[in-house]
């Protein structure tokens, strides 16, 4: 897909650029050292000026333009002065409001990453999940922090960061699971009425698996979805296993089924969630990724989000997965990924399957 090719090309360019910069910098340092060992000028000021000139030469030769090494992106520079606005969908446990404050998995990670980037003022705005991408591209928010699954069609509209978790799918059902639901085929066989969140991937999974349209009911918000379950208007709710566990913990008379990996056209659909950015802010996304991936490598993510119901398996499953691997670009030894598209709404179709982690995740997310 063109996004993966684009990112791969950018990576090769950056690697080549870094090699050239190292050679240039070494030459510049040699020049500066020679200048420092030469006979001094008549004045101290003259010596300082020569050293400053040598430093400017080193920066210029290393970066191609004077004094640009390490400069922040335009959005980062602005955000350090004016703050940043982040869109959430009010969905537990990813990003939601509690007592007037934004909390959840994505806000917790956002606060830590952006703090390390020097951004101290963060505003959160609640937007319906299905309207988040439009809100981002319209400039209403600067970043989406909603646990949004990476897929090919969404990636045509927004620029994802690398994933911070990967998750299976589960159903919220009445205690005892009277319809014996354990995957989408069982929904078809039982004739159960399935509730889904509008704009979320589970609607696409259900349709792709062959669940009839009249068995699927869409809702705009997670609270509306679980109100319908509690009232008996739907027999089950399909969401990530993480969300289902968090929601049924607060509901009497309901339970979460075991997590499962949906299969569409023979391809496993393990979802991985990430922050999303506008395409014009690719450099800002890269700055975010640098910090996020350092935190992933240092094992810092779980401590931030465990309180929201995320397990080590869901965090570890994303540890070596990148945007490129999910979208069909280069993969590493632990993340062999195949891409597939489903013919459905652009916000739900085209989720990719992370094959290497699917076996690890299946069955690990129980109530």
N, C-alpha and C positions, 0 to 999 in steps of 0.2 A: 504494500500500500504506500501511497506517495508520502505519507507522514513518516513512516518508518525509514524509507529511503532518504528523505530529507534529513532526519536526525542522524542517520548513519554517515551521510556526507559531511554533516557539520562536525561529527566526532572526528573523522579523518582529517578535516581541515584544521581542527583545533590541535590534534596531535602533531601535524606537520608544522603548524605555527609555533607550537611550544618548542619543537626541536630547533627550528631556525632561531627563535628568540634566545635559547640557551647559548647557541654559538655566538650570536651577536653580542649578548651580554658579557660573555667571557672576553671577547675582543675589546669591548668597551672598558671592562675592568682593567685589562692590561694597559690600555691607553691612559686611564685615570691614574694608575700606579706610576707609570712613567712620568706623567705630569707632576705628581707629588714629589718624585725624587729629583726633579730638575732644580737648578739654582733658583732660590726664591726671588720674587719681584722686590722692588725697592720698598714697597709698603705692605702691611698686613692685609689691607683691604684688597690689594691686587692679588695676593695669594688666595684669599677667600673666593674672589671672583673666578680665578682659574679652576678651583675645585668645584664650584657651582656649575661652571661650563662643562667640566668633565662629567658631572652627575647627569646633567641634561643630555649630553651625548649618549651616555649609557642608556638612559630611558628611551631616547629616540631610536637608537639602534635596536633595542630589545623589543620595542612595541610598535615601531613604525611612526608614532606621533609622540611629541614631547609630553611627558608627565601624565600619561593616561594609564600606566600600570596600576591596577588595583582600584581604579575609579568605579564607583557604583553605577548601576543602570539608572536611567532617568527616573523610572518609577520608584526604585529604591531610594534614590536621593530625595525625591519628593515625599515619600512615605516617612522618611526619618524626620522630616520637618513638620508634616501635616497629618501624619497618621494614615491608616489604611482601612478600607471597608470590606468586610467579608460576608458573603451570603451563606446562610444556613437554611435548612428546610424544616426546622422544628421537629425533627425525627430522632427519637431515642434509639440507640445511644450515640448517634453520630454527631449531631449538633442540634441543641434545643435550648429553650429558655426555661430557667427555674428561678423563681423569686426575682424576676427581672434581669437575670444575668445569663449570658450564653455559657453553656457548659457542654460536655460530651467529648467524644474521642477527637473529632476534628478541631474544635476550639482549643483543646489542651495541647495538641501538637502545634497548632498555629501560633499560640502564644509563645511557646518555647522557641520555635524556629525563627519567628519574626523578632523576638527579643534578641536572639543571637545575631541577627542581621542589623540590629540597632533601631528597630521600630518599636516604640513604646506605646503609642496610641492606636488602639484597635477598636473599631466599631463593628458590631455584628448586626446584620439585617435579615429578618425572617422573610423568605420568599417561598411560595409553593414549589415543591420539587420540580414539577414539570416546567416551571418558568425560570429556573435558575440560569440555564444557558443563555436565554434571551436577555435576562437581567445583566449577566456578565458582559455580553457583547454590546449592550446598550450603554454601558458605563455606569450602571446603577451600583454595581459592586466591583471591586478590583480582583477578587479571588472567590472561587467556590470552595467551601469547606463542608461537605455534606456526605462524605463517604461514597461519592459517586463512582460507580463501576466504570472502568476504562473499556470502551469498545470502539470499533472502527468508525461507526457513523457519528458518534459523539466527537471523536477525534477529528472529524472533518470541520467541526464548529469551534472546538476549544483545544487548547494546548495543555495536556495533562502533565503533572509531575510524575515521578516514579511512585509506585503504589506503597502505601503504608500498612495495608492489611490485605489478606485474601480470605474469602469466606464461602461456605456452602449455603444451600437453601434449606429452609424448613417451613413447616406449617404450624400455626397456632390453631389448636383444636379443642373442643370440649374434653374434659377429663375422661380418660378411658378411650379416647380416639374412636368414637362409635362408627365412623365411616372407614376405619382402618386405612388411613391415608399415609403413604410413605414416599410417594413420588407423583409426578403429573399423570402417569398412566393410571394410577389408582383413583385420581380425581375423575378421569374419564369413566372408568368402570363403575364407580359408585354413584355418579350423577350429582356429586356434591356441588354446591354453589361456592365458588372461590372468590374471595375478596383480594384485590391487589391495589397497590398505590399507583395512581396515575403518573406516568412518566418513568416508573421504575422498571428494572429489567424483568421482574417476575411476570409481568403481563406478557412480554415477548416470549419468555420461556414457555408459559402456558399455551399460548397460541402455536408456537413452534412445535410443541409436543403433541398438538392435536386436540387440546381442550376446546370444546365448542364455545362460540361467542356468547351464547345465552347462559353458559355456566360461569361466566366471568363478570364480576362487578368491580368497576373502578371507583376509587375515592381520592379526593384531592389531598387529604392530610392523613397522617398516621393515626391521630386520635379519632377521626371519623371512621377509619377502617376498623379499629378495634371496638368502637361503639356499635358498629354494625354487627360484629361478631358477638358481642355481649347481648345484643338485642335479638339475635337469632336470624338476622336478615341474610347472613352468609354462614356457611357451615365451617369454613376454614379461611385462614389468611395466609398468603404466601409472601415471605420476605426473607432476608438473609437470616441465617440461624442466630446470628448475633442479636439482631433486632427482635426476633421472636422471643428469645430467652429473656431479654430485658423487659419486654412488654408483658409477658405472662407472669412475671415475678410479681407484678402489681395487680393481677386479676385473679379473683377467686373463681374456681371451677374450670380453669383452662390449663392446658399444658403445651409444651413444645415437642414436636416430633423430633426424631433423630435427623441430623443434618444429612443432606444428600447432594450429589452433583447432578444437575439436570443434563440430559443427553438430547441434543437436537441434531437431526440428520447424522447420527452416529458420532457426533463430537461432544465431549464433555465440556460443560460450561461452568468452570470454576471462576467466580468473579473476584476481581481485585480492585479496591477502591483507592482513589487519589484526589488530591487537590487539582483544581482546574484554573487556567489562566487564559487571557486573550492572546491570540497569535502575535499581536504587535509587541507583547511583553515577554518574548522568548528569553531575553537576557535576564529578566527578573525571575522567570521560572527556573533558569539555570542556577541563579544564586540561591533560590529556595532549595533546589535539588542538592546542591553542594552540602548544605547544612543537614538536610534530611538524611542523606546517605551516610554522612558521618555518624549521625545518631543511630541509624540502623546498624552500621558496622560496629559501633561501640555498645550495642545492646541496650539503648536508652529508651526505646519506644514503649515497651511493655509496661514499665514503671509509670508512665504517664497515663496509660489508657486502661490498665487492668481493672480499675475501679468501675469502669463503665461496662464490664462484662466481657472484655476481650481476653482471649486465652493465648498462651504462648504459641500454640500451634498456628493460630491465625496470624500472629505477628511474624513467626518464623517462616511461614509459607511465603511471605512477601520479601524476605530478607535479601534474596538474590534475584528477584524479579524486577525488570526494568520496563519502562514504557516501550522501548524498542522490541524487547522479547515478546511482550503481549500483543504488539501490533505486527508481528511477523518479521521483525528485523533480526539482528544478531541475538543469539541466545547463549547463556553460559551453561556450565555442566549441570546445574541443578534446575534449570527452567527451560524445558523443551516445550515450546508453545506453538499451537496451530491456530490459524484464524478461520473464522466462519461467520457468515452473515445470515440473518433471518429477515424475511421480507415483512417488515413491520415498521411502525412509527420510528422516526429517526432517533428518538430518545430512548428507545428500548431495544432496538435491533442491533445485530452485529457483535454480540458479546463473544469474547475469545476464550479458548479453553487452555488453561495452564496444566498440561497433561502430567508433568512431573510431580506437581504438588497435589493433584486431585486425589490420588490414592492415599496420600498422607492425611488429607483433610476429611475425606469421606468417613462418616460415622464418629468423628471426634467431637462434634458439637451437639451434645445432648442436653435435655432440659435440666 
